[in-house]
Amino acid sequence: MAIDKNAFNPEDIEAYKDAVAKLGALTAMINYYRNILGNRQQLSNFPDAVITAL
């Protein structure tokens, strides 16, 4: 749930729903963030890298 309810318009929400509904998409999305969080030590070698999450 977004803290700012106005951050995403209804079209954005529908686009996310459509993307997540595809076979394997949710697993891929979760693995993407799991990989980022699991590799913070390696990412510390790049001090200018900005890591953001939805």
Biopython code that builds the backbone (N, CA, C, O; Angstrom):
import numpy as np
from Bio.PDB.StructureBuilder import StructureBuilder

atoms = [
    (1, "MET", "N", (0.850, -1.178, 0.000)),
    (1, "MET", "CA", (0.000, 0.000, 0.000)),
    (1, "MET", "C", (0.890, 1.232, 0.000)),
    (1, "MET", "O", (1.808, 1.338, 0.813)),
    (2, "ALA", "N", (0.627, 2.145, -0.890)),
    (2, "ALA", "CA", (1.373, 3.390, -0.963)),
    (2, "ALA", "C", (0.948, 4.320, 0.163)),
    (2, "ALA", "O", (-0.230, 4.385, 0.515)),
    (3, "ILE", "N", (1.896, 5.024, 0.713)),
    (3, "ILE", "CA", (1.571, 5.986, 1.766)),
    (3, "ILE", "C", (0.814, 7.160, 1.169)),
    (3, "ILE", "O", (-0.186, 7.610, 1.730)),
    (4, "ASP", "N", (1.288, 7.658, 0.032)),
    (4, "ASP", "CA", (0.620, 8.765, -0.650)),
    (4, "ASP", "C", (-0.338, 8.169, -1.677)),
    (4, "ASP", "O", (0.094, 7.690, -2.726)),
    (5, "LYS", "N", (-1.603, 8.195, -1.385)),
    (5, "LYS", "CA", (-2.611, 7.580, -2.260)),
    (5, "LYS", "C", (-2.656, 8.228, -3.641)),
    (5, "LYS", "O", (-3.165, 7.626, -4.586)),
    (6, "ASN", "N", (-2.139, 9.434, -3.769)),
    (6, "ASN", "CA", (-2.150, 10.133, -5.053)),
    (6, "ASN", "C", (-0.881, 9.880, -5.874)),
    (6, "ASN", "O", (-0.738, 10.413, -6.974)),
    (7, "ALA", "N", (0.033, 9.072, -5.344)),
    (7, "ALA", "CA", (1.300, 8.822, -6.034)),
    (7, "ALA", "C", (1.101, 8.027, -7.321)),
    (7, "ALA", "O", (1.881, 8.168, -8.262)),
    (8, "PHE", "N", (0.062, 7.194, -7.369)),
    (8, "PHE", "CA", (-0.201, 6.366, -8.533)),
    (8, "PHE", "C", (-1.613, 6.617, -9.021)),
    (8, "PHE", "O", (-2.571, 6.557, -8.250)),
    (9, "ASN", "N", (-1.732, 6.897, -10.310)),
    (9, "ASN", "CA", (-3.072, 7.097, -10.851)),
    (9, "ASN", "C", (-3.682, 5.734, -11.190)),
    (9, "ASN", "O", (-2.966, 4.733, -11.213)),
    (10, "PRO", "N", (-4.969, 5.679, -11.448)),
    (10, "PRO", "CA", (-5.619, 4.383, -11.731)),
    (10, "PRO", "C", (-5.000, 3.620, -12.903)),
    (10, "PRO", "O", (-4.973, 2.389, -12.888)),
    (11, "GLU", "N", (-4.507, 4.327, -13.907)),
    (11, "GLU", "CA", (-3.870, 3.661, -15.041)),
    (11, "GLU", "C", (-2.580, 2.960, -14.607)),
    (11, "GLU", "O", (-2.283, 1.859, -15.071)),
    (12, "ASP", "N", (-1.812, 3.604, -13.712)),
    (12, "ASP", "CA", (-0.592, 2.980, -13.197)),
    (12, "ASP", "C", (-0.921, 1.700, -12.429)),
    (12, "ASP", "O", (-0.260, 0.676, -12.605)),
    (13, "ILE", "N", (-1.929, 1.763, -11.592)),
    (13, "ILE", "CA", (-2.336, 0.602, -10.804)),
    (13, "ILE", "C", (-2.751, -0.539, -11.726)),
    (13, "ILE", "O", (-2.379, -1.690, -11.497)),
    (14, "GLU", "N", (-3.511, -0.230, -12.757)),
    (14, "GLU", "CA", (-3.930, -1.267, -13.703)),
    (14, "GLU", "C", (-2.725, -1.872, -14.430)),
    (14, "GLU", "O", (-2.690, -3.077, -14.679)),
    (15, "ALA", "N", (-1.742, -1.039, -14.767)),
    (15, "ALA", "CA", (-0.538, -1.540, -15.436)),
    (15, "ALA", "C", (0.212, -2.510, -14.524)),
    (15, "ALA", "O", (0.697, -3.542, -14.990)),
    (16, "TYR", "N", (0.313, -2.195, -13.237)),
    (16, "TYR", "CA", (0.965, -3.104, -12.285)),
    (16, "TYR", "C", (0.172, -4.393, -12.138)),
    (16, "TYR", "O", (0.752, -5.477, -12.096)),
    (17, "LYS", "N", (-1.140, -4.284, -12.059)),
    (17, "LYS", "CA", (-1.986, -5.475, -11.946)),
    (17, "LYS", "C", (-1.809, -6.376, -13.161)),
    (17, "LYS", "O", (-1.696, -7.594, -13.025)),
    (18, "ASP", "N", (-1.786, -5.778, -14.346)),
    (18, "ASP", "CA", (-1.609, -6.555, -15.575)),
    (18, "ASP", "C", (-0.242, -7.239, -15.600)),
    (18, "ASP", "O", (-0.118, -8.393, -16.011)),
    (19, "ALA", "N", (0.784, -6.504, -15.153)),
    (19, "ALA", "CA", (2.141, -7.057, -15.156)),
    (19, "ALA", "C", (2.262, -8.219, -14.181)),
    (19, "ALA", "O", (2.852, -9.247, -14.514)),
    (20, "VAL", "N", (1.713, -8.068, -12.987)),
    (20, "VAL", "CA", (1.809, -9.110, -11.964)),
    (20, "VAL", "C", (1.008, -10.350, -12.353)),
    (20, "VAL", "O", (1.349, -11.460, -11.945)),
    (21, "ALA", "N", (-0.051, -10.170, -13.136)),
    (21, "ALA", "CA", (-0.919, -11.282, -13.506)),
    (21, "ALA", "C", (-0.264, -12.244, -14.500)),
    (21, "ALA", "O", (-0.751, -13.360, -14.685)),
    (22, "LYS", "N", (0.817, -11.837, -15.134)),
    (22, "LYS", "CA", (1.475, -12.701, -16.117)),
    (22, "LYS", "C", (2.232, -13.824, -15.406)),
    (22, "LYS", "O", (2.804, -13.624, -14.334)),
    (23, "LEU", "N", (2.225, -14.988, -16.011)),
    (23, "LEU", "CA", (2.849, -16.171, -15.447)),
    (23, "LEU", "C", (4.320, -15.911, -15.114)),
    (23, "LEU", "O", (5.100, -15.550, -15.996)),
    (24, "GLY", "N", (4.697, -16.092, -13.860)),
    (24, "GLY", "CA", (6.082, -15.934, -13.422)),
    (24, "GLY", "C", (6.494, -14.523, -13.089)),
    (24, "GLY", "O", (7.598, -14.307, -12.589)),
    (25, "ALA", "N", (5.634, -13.550, -13.355)),
    (25, "ALA", "CA", (6.010, -12.152, -13.158)),
    (25, "ALA", "C", (6.194, -11.796, -11.688)),
    (25, "ALA", "O", (7.153, -11.111, -11.334)),
    (26, "LEU", "N", (5.296, -12.248, -10.839)),
    (26, "LEU", "CA", (5.402, -11.908, -9.418)),
    (26, "LEU", "C", (6.689, -12.491, -8.835)),
    (26, "LEU", "O", (7.380, -11.822, -8.067)),
    (27, "THR", "N", (7.009, -13.718, -9.191)),
    (27, "THR", "CA", (8.254, -14.332, -8.721)),
    (27, "THR", "C", (9.455, -13.522, -9.193)),
    (27, "THR", "O", (10.388, -13.289, -8.424)),
    (28, "ALA", "N", (9.438, -13.098, -10.436)),
    (28, "ALA", "CA", (10.543, -12.303, -10.967)),
    (28, "ALA", "C", (10.674, -10.977, -10.229)),
    (28, "ALA", "O", (11.785, -10.538, -9.929)),
    (29, "MET", "N", (9.544, -10.338, -9.936)),
    (29, "MET", "CA", (9.579, -9.056, -9.220)),
    (29, "MET", "C", (10.158, -9.227, -7.818)),
    (29, "MET", "O", (10.990, -8.433, -7.378)),
    (30, "ILE", "N", (9.715, -10.262, -7.128)),
    (30, "ILE", "CA", (10.217, -10.517, -5.778)),
    (30, "ILE", "C", (11.701, -10.858, -5.812)),
    (30, "ILE", "O", (12.468, -10.365, -4.985)),
    (31, "ASN", "N", (12.111, -11.688, -6.751)),
    (31, "ASN", "CA", (13.523, -12.057, -6.855)),
    (31, "ASN", "C", (14.403, -10.862, -7.181)),
    (31, "ASN", "O", (15.546, -10.799, -6.728)),
    (32, "TYR", "N", (13.898, -9.923, -7.952)),
    (32, "TYR", "CA", (14.647, -8.709, -8.283)),
    (32, "TYR", "C", (15.025, -7.963, -7.008)),
    (32, "TYR", "O", (16.189, -7.610, -6.816)),
    (33, "TYR", "N", (14.051, -7.721, -6.140)),
    (33, "TYR", "CA", (14.328, -6.997, -4.908)),
    (33, "TYR", "C", (15.110, -7.853, -3.915)),
    (33, "TYR", "O", (15.948, -7.331, -3.180)),
    (34, "ARG", "N", (14.852, -9.141, -3.882)),
    (34, "ARG", "CA", (15.608, -10.042, -3.014)),
    (34, "ARG", "C", (17.082, -10.008, -3.400)),
    (34, "ARG", "O", (17.950, -10.010, -2.527)),
    (35, "ASN", "N", (17.372, -9.976, -4.688)),
    (35, "ASN", "CA", (18.749, -9.934, -5.157)),
    (35, "ASN", "C", (19.423, -8.625, -4.768)),
    (35, "ASN", "O", (20.574, -8.633, -4.329)),
    (36, "ILE", "N", (18.741, -7.520, -4.918)),
    (36, "ILE", "CA", (19.318, -6.228, -4.541)),
    (36, "ILE", "C", (19.646, -6.217, -3.057)),
    (36, "ILE", "O", (20.752, -5.845, -2.665)),
    (37, "LEU", "N", (18.694, -6.619, -2.238)),
    (37, "LEU", "CA", (18.904, -6.585, -0.788)),
    (37, "LEU", "C", (19.962, -7.594, -0.356)),
    (37, "LEU", "O", (20.702, -7.341, 0.595)),
    (38, "GLY", "N", (20.044, -8.718, -1.033)),
    (38, "GLY", "CA", (21.021, -9.729, -0.682)),
    (38, "GLY", "C", (22.433, -9.389, -1.106)),
    (38, "GLY", "O", (23.389, -9.985, -0.610)),
    (39, "ASN", "N", (22.581, -8.444, -2.012)),
    (39, "ASN", "CA", (23.903, -8.089, -2.528)),
    (39, "ASN", "C", (24.341, -6.691, -2.130)),
    (39, "ASN", "O", (25.118, -6.060, -2.846)),
    (40, "ARG", "N", (23.862, -6.203, -1.012)),
    (40, "ARG", "CA", (24.258, -4.856, -0.573)),
    (40, "ARG", "C", (25.763, -4.751, -0.363)),
    (40, "ARG", "O", (26.354, -3.707, -0.639)),
    (41, "GLN", "N", (26.390, -5.825, 0.124)),
    (41, "GLN", "CA", (27.839, -5.799, 0.339)),
    (41, "GLN", "C", (28.556, -5.554, -0.982)),
    (41, "GLN", "O", (29.472, -4.734, -1.046)),
    (42, "GLN", "N", (28.151, -6.254, -2.032)),
    (42, "GLN", "CA", (28.773, -6.055, -3.334)),
    (42, "GLN", "C", (28.467, -4.670, -3.878)),
    (42, "GLN", "O", (29.321, -4.050, -4.513)),
    (43, "LEU", "N", (27.264, -4.180, -3.636)),
    (43, "LEU", "CA", (26.892, -2.865, -4.150)),
    (43, "LEU", "C", (27.623, -1.742, -3.428)),
    (43, "LEU", "O", (27.716, -0.632, -3.952)),
    (44, "SER", "N", (28.148, -2.015, -2.221)),
    (44, "SER", "CA", (28.868, -0.968, -1.490)),
    (44, "SER", "C", (30.152, -0.570, -2.214)),
    (44, "SER", "O", (30.739, 0.468, -1.908)),
    (45, "ASN", "N", (30.590, -1.387, -3.169)),
    (45, "ASN", "CA", (31.767, -1.026, -3.966)),
    (45, "ASN", "C", (31.464, 0.111, -4.934)),
    (45, "ASN", "O", (32.375, 0.671, -5.543)),
    (46, "PHE", "N", (30.178, 0.453, -5.076)),
    (46, "PHE", "CA", (29.747, 1.526, -5.966)),
    (46, "PHE", "C", (29.070, 2.604, -5.124)),
    (46, "PHE", "O", (27.842, 2.645, -5.043)),
    (47, "PRO", "N", (29.862, 3.481, -4.492)),
    (47, "PRO", "CA", (29.286, 4.449, -3.547)),
    (47, "PRO", "C", (28.284, 5.418, -4.164)),
    (47, "PRO", "O", (27.456, 5.971, -3.440)),
    (48, "ASP", "N", (28.328, 5.639, -5.456)),
    (48, "ASP", "CA", (27.408, 6.575, -6.094)),
    (48, "ASP", "C", (26.100, 5.918, -6.507)),
    (48, "ASP", "O", (25.191, 6.601, -6.980)),
    (49, "ALA", "N", (25.986, 4.605, -6.337)),
    (49, "ALA", "CA", (24.766, 3.902, -6.731)),
    (49, "ALA", "C", (23.632, 4.246, -5.767)),
    (49, "ALA", "O", (23.815, 4.253, -4.549)),
    (50, "VAL", "N", (22.486, 4.522, -6.318)),
    (50, "VAL", "CA", (21.309, 4.817, -5.523)),
    (50, "VAL", "C", (20.364, 3.639, -5.669)),
    (50, "VAL", "O", (19.974, 3.288, -6.782)),
    (51, "ILE", "N", (19.991, 3.025, -4.548)),
    (51, "ILE", "CA", (19.069, 1.883, -4.562)),
    (51, "ILE", "C", (17.726, 2.361, -4.062)),
    (51, "ILE", "O", (17.603, 2.862, -2.945)),
    (52, "THR", "N", (16.723, 2.201, -4.900)),
    (52, "THR", "CA", (15.375, 2.606, -4.501)),
    (52, "THR", "C", (14.433, 1.415, -4.619)),
    (52, "THR", "O", (14.702, 0.466, -5.356)),
    (53, "ALA", "N", (13.370, 1.474, -3.913)),
    (53, "ALA", "CA", (12.356, 0.422, -3.977)),
    (53, "ALA", "C", (11.002, 1.077, -4.112)),
    (53, "ALA", "O", (10.817, 2.222, -3.701)),
    (54, "LEU", "N", (10.065, 0.369, -4.679)),
    (54, "LEU", "CA", (8.709, 0.895, -4.803)),
    (54, "LEU", "C", (8.021, 0.942, -3.488)),
    (54, "LEU", "O", (6.866, 1.361, -3.411)),
]
sb = StructureBuilder()
sb.init_structure("model")
sb.init_model(0)
sb.init_chain("A")
sb.init_seg("    ")
for serial, (resi, resn, name, xyz) in enumerate(atoms, 1):
    if name == "N":
        sb.init_residue(resn, " ", resi, " ")
    sb.init_atom(name, np.array(xyz, "f"), 0.0, 1.0, " ", f" {name:<3s}", serial, name[0])
structure = sb.get_structure()
